[in-house]
């Protein structure tokens, strides 16, 4: 592609970010205390033909519904 290209940015709110960090930290702490290597998590973004777009964190047998997130097309040079 030539000229300006676009990137897709997915933005979590400050509250969603706080919840995700707390959820991940609690899971990681429990795994380390149990002598396990931290497993991390997957962030799933569900997009359809319309709006809204939803996010969910999945890891270690647990799930965290983050709710609706913003998706923005950003021009890149």
N, C-alpha and C positions, 0 to 999 in steps of 0.2 A: 504494500500500500504506500502511496505517496501522500505528501501533505500532512495535514493534521489527523492524528489517530485518536480514538476514544478508548478510555478505560472504564470499566465498571467498578464503582466503589460501593461497598456495602457498609452502611454506618449503623452502629449500635448506639443507643442513647447512653448518657452517663450512668443512668440507673441500670440498664441492661448490662453494661460493662462491669459495674460493681457486682451485680449478681453473678455474672459469669466468673469473675475472679474469685469471689467467695466460694462458689461451688467447686471450682477447680482446686483451690487451695485446700479445702477440707478433704477432698478425695485424695489429693497428692499426699497430704499429711498422714492420712489413714494408711495409705499404701506403704509409705516409708516406715511408719511405726510397725507395720506387719512384716517388715523385711523384704518388701517387694520393690521392684523398680517401678517408678511412676509410669502409668500407662498413657497419660495424656488424654486428649478427647478429640472428637470430630465435631466440626461446626457445619450443620446442614442448613442450607438456604432453600426454601421452597418458593419457586416462582411459577406463576401460571400466566395465562394470557392477559391477565389484568392485575390490578392492584387490590389488595395489599400483598406484600412479600413477608414471609415468616422465617424466623431462625430458631434452631433447636441445637443445643449442645448434647452430645452423646458420648459416654465413656464409662468404662468400668461397670457396665450393667445398669448405669443410671442415665437419666435424661433430665435436661433442664429446658423448659419451654421459655424462650426469650420473647416470644410474641412478634409483633409487627416491627420490621426494620425498614430503613430508608435505602433505596437503591438509586444511585446517581450516575449518569454518564458524564465523564470528565474528559475534556480535550487534553491530549498530551502532545508536546512538540516533538 
